[in-house]
């Protein structure tokens, strides 16, 4: 089962931490910025949506290189990543990446 926070959605902008208090986060980069994501709750599912066509590069607090990604780069409005938090050893795994022009890119 997925883990969902009450209220469903929130927003964030600029550089810094992605809010993990809701299951859907609409982020506005406002330029070329670095985003981080803290460890979540096991089973938690988080959808991150890019509102603008600036570059936001996401890095997880717990290294996710063992699960296939080190960064996710959002460059277009409509880029979306759906992540699930496994535990403090594995961190966030990618469930899906999608976008209007192309999905955000991930690096290992």
DACOR-V963777 format. One record per residue. PHI is phi in whole degrees, -180 to 180 (* if undefined). PSI is psi in radians with two decimals (* if undefined). D_LAST is the distance of its C-alpha to the last C-alpha in Angstrom with 1 decimal. Layout:
# DACOR-V963777
PHI PSI D_LAST
PHI PSI D_LAST
This chain:
# DACOR-V963777
* 2.49 27.0
-77 2.78 25.0
-109 2.13 25.9
-124 2.39 27.3
-86 2.59 28.9
-59 2.62 32.4
93 -0.49 32.7
78 -0.88 29.7
-138 2.74 28.4
-152 3.06 28.0
-128 2.83 26.9
-151 2.80 25.3
-150 2.73 25.2
73 -2.92 24.0
-78 2.77 21.5
126 -2.75 21.0
-80 2.40 20.5
-75 2.23 20.1
-64 2.32 23.1
-113 0.36 22.6
-86 -0.13 26.3
-136 2.89 26.4
-84 -0.25 24.6
-132 2.22 24.3
-128 2.11 23.4
-96 2.00 24.2
-107 2.40 22.6
-112 2.04 24.2
-74 -0.87 22.2
75 0.23 25.3
153 -2.87 23.5
-90 1.98 20.2
-135 2.84 19.2
-106 2.29 16.6
-115 2.57 16.5
-124 2.76 15.8
-134 2.14 16.3
-73 2.90 18.3
-61 2.53 18.5
-106 -2.62 20.5
-108 2.33 23.0
-49 2.24 22.2
93 -0.21 22.4
-63 2.33 22.1
-112 2.30 20.9
-132 2.25 20.0
-108 2.15 20.1
-111 2.23 19.0
-123 2.26 20.9
-88 2.15 20.9
-84 -0.55 24.6
-120 3.06 24.5
-97 0.55 23.1
-98 3.09 21.7
-104 2.10 18.1
-118 2.11 16.7
-105 2.06 13.2
-97 2.29 12.4
-129 2.38 11.0
-85 2.62 12.1
-63 -0.81 14.8
-91 2.19 13.6
-54 2.21 10.2
-106 0.28 8.4
-62 -0.50 5.7
-71 -0.30 8.5
-105 0.15 8.8
109 -0.03 5.8
-149 2.59 4.3
-112 -0.69 4.7
-140 2.72 7.1
-126 2.21 9.3
-110 2.04 11.8
-96 2.15 15.3
-124 -0.25 17.7
-126 2.61 20.6
-60 2.31 23.2
99 -0.14 22.6
-63 2.47 18.8
-144 2.44 18.1
-129 2.37 15.6
-114 2.11 17.0
-120 2.68 15.5
-130 2.34 17.1
-88 2.22 17.4
-93 -1.12 17.9
-168 -3.11 19.0
-73 -0.20 18.4
-89 -0.77 16.7
-89 -0.70 14.1
84 -2.57 14.0
-89 2.33 13.3
-110 2.67 12.1
-86 2.14 12.0
-90 -0.67 15.4
-163 2.71 15.5
-130 2.31 14.6
-150 2.83 17.7
-164 2.94 19.7
-72 -0.89 23.0
-86 -0.79 22.0
-166 2.76 18.5
-71 2.76 15.8
-60 2.69 13.5
-94 2.59 10.3
-121 2.55 6.8
-118 2.69 3.8
-111 * 0.0
